[in-house]
Amino acid sequence: MTDPEQIHTIAPRWMNTIGSMFAMNALARTRCQSCGALMRVDLGEMVAAKGGATTLFDRFERCRMVACGGSAFYLVSRAIGREWTVMLRHAAPSAEMADLPTIQTGLDLARRSNS
């Protein structure tokens, strides 16, 4: 029997580094585990700041939403309208992922402020 800790999800090669994602014109977002904010990620800026060999797998950053101190994980997609991949190899079970706050976008915030 294989140890579950040694099992890794096979990801397409273009997902391995931010340099390859940038070269493929992929899309990246962060999703906060505390407030649900979904934010765009500029892969070009990340390549310039961190180098093209950096990976987004199992990487977190501080949420950029004002007054939120949560941490955000990355999601990537090959193109608009395609499926998003959560960049967590050691992801929480899907039940825990379902317990995350509802995704909040700028459109959601605008609707709330107009009502």
C-alpha positions, 0 to 999 in steps of 0.5 A: 500500500502506498503512503497517502502522503507520497501520492501527488496529483499529476498536473500539466507541465505548464502549471509547474512554474510561474514562468511557464504559466506566464509564457502560456498566458495562463490566468491566476487568482488568489482566494482568501480562506477568511473573507473569500476575496478572489483577487487577480494575480499578475504573473508578469510581476511575479516572474519579475519579482520572484523569478520564473522558476517559482511555483504556486503549489502549496504557496500562500500569501496574505489577503490583500482585502482591506481589514482582512488578515487571512491567508490566500491560496492560488488558483490557475486556469489555462484560459477564460471559461476553462476550469480553475485548478486549486494549487494545493497538493496537500489540499484540505479534504473537499469537505473543508474546501466547501466550508470556505467563505463564499467567493467575493468579487468586486461585482459582489461588493458593488451589488451590496453597496448599491442595495 
